[in-house]
Structures are given as structure tokens and as C-alpha cells.
Amino acid sequence: MVKGGGLMKQVVFNKSLLQYLACPLSKEPLRYCEKSQELVSDAIGVAYPIIDGIPCLKPMRGRIIDSSKAEPSSAK
């Protein structure tokens, strides 16, 4: 969220950026998960946060996904 003149505004990730982004570890394409606001590498089961609309692709910021709770990879 961004503060601007006392109002809170939700910053949205620009999905068109996905064509230029890849997982820094697997080098495979990433998938945007609207529910968790993360970029997901299905290849290795890691999710990267999106902070104020900007993907944080530092490997140390990645979160290992519980495969039993992961959303289907067909949801793009």
C-alpha cells in the first residue's frame, strides 16, 4: 500500500512483466499468484514476494511452498 495525500492505494503488480522475469535459482518462468501476491516458481516450489508492486527476486527472500497447499499451476 502506498500513502498519498492521506489515502491508502493498493499497488498492483503489472502482469506483463512476467515475460521478462525468471526464477533466479531455476531460471524457469514465474507464475503470478493474485491470492498471495507472490511470484511462484513451480519448477522448484518457491514463492517470491511482491512489495509495493515490485517483485523481490532475492533467493534469500523466497519462501518454500507447501506442495499440499499450492494452487494449481494451470491458474495463470
Summary of the structure (lengths in Angstrom):
residues: 76
radius of gyration: 13.2
end to end distance: 23.5
largest distance: 42.6
contacts: 168
relative contact order: 0.19
helix: 12%
strand: 33%
